[in-house]
Each structure stands twice: as structure tokens, then as C-alpha cells.
Amino acid sequence: MSALCHETAFELVHAHVAKWEGGYFDHPNDPGGVTMYGVSLMFLKSLGLIEGDIDGDGDIDRDDVLAITKATAKQIFRKHFWEIPRAPQLPPLVAMAFYDFAVNAGAGRAAIVLQEAINVLCPDAIKKLAANVGPLTRSYSNNLASMGREADLVYAYLDRREAWYRRLAKAKPQSAAFLKGWLNRTADCRKLIADTAAAGQQQGVA
């Protein structure tokens, strides 16, 4: 199992997320609408007024998105895609892959695809896929990590993530414009995981 602590894991993967989410974005084919540092208008509206009314004027609109700062985005993402979905209860490298995918596609989708990856390594382990990181998902993930198969699970996860993007682009042609970027982001996440794992092994030897 990785000796990487979860706080360090979060900081490493959030830097990756921030790089890929960028700043201002408003693409006509993006259902999320106008976006700032990865926080979309659609997502803010889903949070409700208490959390989503960034500028405090009593509604949630484009102005709230434009009021998002890098620090605000990090705080929102940490709460909704790291803490609430229980990412810190996963092995650190798995948690990193989960967080990046959750920010991009939603925590529910990230959980389902993680369960698909578990089933690749442990056939039929999770018979009913669910949009949450439940006890079985956590148990199998941590057991695989304790057996020295944390990296295997992460790479199976990234493979299933790529497959999901390809299915999405095929099912929704308007999303095809984003496919190359999604695959490049996944490849970059794969490199981050590999580099982080290698650094941990070197520290272990030292």
C-alpha cells in the first residue's frame, strides 16, 4: 500500500486538476454553461443559494461564476469531490484518480467506473454498481492496495475512464469535440500517478 498521506495526495492531484480546468470557459456544446476554474453555472445552481450564491445577491447566475477564485474553486472541489464522496477512505493513489475524474464527470460517475475497475481485477466482486463510494468499494480498494495491487487498480480505473469517455462521445456527438482533451487529461493523470508512485518507492528505498 502506498505510504503517501492523503493530504499530500490531495495537493498533488488538485494541482493537476487546476491545470486542466483552467480559467474562464464558455463552450456552446458544454451543458454546464459558463465555467470559471472548473466551477460551472450548472454546478453552482445544484448547490443552492446557501453555497452557490457566490456574490451574495440572492440568486445564482453568470456573475456568481465570474466571482469564483482559484481558492474558492479548490474549497468547493475539496468538499464535493474529495471529502463528501469519502476519497480519503480510499488508497491514496486511487483517491487521486477518483478526484480528477469526479471533478470532470461527477462523483457518482467516478464511483461507478471505480467499481467497474474493481470488477476487472476481482470479477463479479461488486454485482450492483452504485453512484457512491460505499463499503464494498472501499473494502476492495483497500484490500487490493494491501496486496500490493494499488497501481493495478488505478490503471484499470484509468482504462475504464477512457472507455467511458469514448462511449459518451459516441452516444452524444455534441460531446465529441471534448474527447481529445478528455483522453489527454486522463493520460496526464496516468503520468501523475506513475510519477507519484515512483517517488514513493524511491523514498521507501532511501
NORBEL-V117387 format. One line per field, one symbol per residue. phi: phi as a letter, one per 40 degrees, with the letter a starting at -180 (. if undefined). A space follows every 10 residues. Layout:
BEGIN
phi: ???
END
This chain:
BEGIN
phi: .cccccccdc cccccccccc cgbcaabccc ccgdbbfgcc cccdcccgcd bccccgbgab adccccccbd cccccccdcc bbcdcgdccc ddcccccccc ccccbhcccc cccccccdcc cbdgcbcbcb caccdccccc cccccccgbc cdcccccccc cdccdccccc cbdccdccdd cccccccccc cdcccccccc cccccc
END
